[in-house]
């Protein structure tokens, strides 16, 4: 395997072979094809809570799931499924996963608020769930 790898000496301080590295990246690393017809899927990198501690019920804002779109398109008002969701054990001590269904109430990308998101875009997806569900480390969203 290592025999086929390219070894290219470079120096960023002396600016040696930086142009060759750039050419190699452009020619050899394939850009994945975008298929907007696939089912929407995203990966949550960092979920966090928007609610202030001891906020009143009518002041609750929900949570934000920050991450990257893998496939498909997400838009406002869309229902998404959070998996693993809520994990419990049944009577025979097997893990059971109950997905959580959420509604997208706003989208955030950098300082913009887009109406939809596309693959390979970083985003913030705002939903209307409580703190305990937003901060689950095991969430994968589809």
Secondary structure in CASP SS format (residue, H / E / C, confidence):
PFRMAT SS
TARGET T0000
AUTHOR 0000-0000-0000
METHOD secondary structure of the structure
MODEL  1
X C 1.00
X H 1.00
X H 1.00
X H 1.00
X C 1.00
X C 1.00
X C 1.00
X C 1.00
X C 1.00
X C 1.00
X E 1.00
X C 1.00
X C 1.00
X C 1.00
X C 1.00
X E 1.00
X C 1.00
X H 1.00
X H 1.00
X H 1.00
X H 1.00
X H 1.00
X H 1.00
X H 1.00
X H 1.00
X H 1.00
X H 1.00
X H 1.00
X C 1.00
X C 1.00
X C 1.00
X C 1.00
X C 1.00
X C 1.00
X C 1.00
X C 1.00
X C 1.00
X C 1.00
X C 1.00
X C 1.00
X E 1.00
X E 1.00
X E 1.00
X E 1.00
X E 1.00
X E 1.00
X E 1.00
X E 1.00
X E 1.00
X C 1.00
X C 1.00
X C 1.00
X C 1.00
X C 1.00
X C 1.00
X C 1.00
X H 1.00
X H 1.00
X H 1.00
X C 1.00
X C 1.00
X C 1.00
X E 1.00
X E 1.00
X E 1.00
X E 1.00
X E 1.00
X E 1.00
X E 1.00
X E 1.00
X E 1.00
X C 1.00
X C 1.00
X E 1.00
X E 1.00
X C 1.00
X C 1.00
X C 1.00
X E 1.00
X E 1.00
X E 1.00
X E 1.00
X E 1.00
X E 1.00
X E 1.00
X E 1.00
X E 1.00
X E 1.00
X E 1.00
X C 1.00
X C 1.00
X C 1.00
X C 1.00
X C 1.00
X E 1.00
X E 1.00
X E 1.00
X E 1.00
X E 1.00
X E 1.00
X E 1.00
X E 1.00
X E 1.00
X C 1.00
X C 1.00
X E 1.00
X E 1.00
X E 1.00
X E 1.00
X C 1.00
X C 1.00
X E 1.00
X C 1.00
X C 1.00
X C 1.00
X E 1.00
X E 1.00
X C 1.00
X C 1.00
X C 1.00
X C 1.00
X E 1.00
X E 1.00
X E 1.00
X E 1.00
X E 1.00
X E 1.00
X C 1.00
X C 1.00
X C 1.00
X H 1.00
X H 1.00
X H 1.00
X H 1.00
X C 1.00
X C 1.00
X C 1.00
X C 1.00
X C 1.00
X E 1.00
X E 1.00
X C 1.00
END
